Amino acid sequence: MTVVLNKLEIEKADCFDQLITHHDFGNETLFVIPTIWEKGDGYAILNSNIILINNKNHEIIGTFQKNNDLYTDAVRLDKIEIDSSLFRINNAKSAYKLIFSYSNNSKPNPYYTVSMSLFINEKDSLKRILKDYKIETMNGETDTNCQGEFEKHTKQLQIIENSNREFPEIRVLDSIRNFKISENCEMEAVQTKLITDTLRFQVKEYKYAM
């Protein structure tokens, strides 16, 4: 880690230590090192520093750096993870998956979300092609005891094959489940439905198809 910080000229004191993570993919290692842009009572604004390192010679082979890119406040950024599997874009291109977990501490209005960003390495630069896309969310209202209702979304992303595009469209399958708390204080499903949507690559990144 010290070697990476030195290469990027980042001071250890500027790092938001609890969110630093890395993953070894064999030939290279991906590091995520958030640094502090601004910090106050109950919140922090963070810079993203994402670095891909060659494991043999320890040289940087890809970077992504952006100021004011991450936030943690009343909705807390609990964890950043690097998925061990790559997201296949096409036969020649795959993306690194970063997973961000957020939650709040509200008992009457509990909430959490998991979002995903995708990065590809091109010409020594990590490019973000999908930004903070929510793949799982749950929110609800309770009396903080044994009455309440919740809604949960769980999304699966599937590349649409047989496309001549460099970045083919992505089909999104959104499973929506509604729950209530039963008389014995257990969660029970009351409704489930599935909807589909499409993400289309527009200029620099994937966005909802219009």
Secondary structure by P-SEA (a helix, b strand, c coil): caaaaaaacccccccccccccccccccbbbbbbbbbccccccbbbbbbbbbbbcccccccccccccccccccccccccbbbbbcbbbbccccbbbbbbbbbbbbccccccbbbbbbbbbbbcccbbbbcccccccbbbbbcccccccccbbbbbbbbbbbccccccccbbbbbbbbbbbbbccccbbbbcbbbbbbbbbbbccccccccc
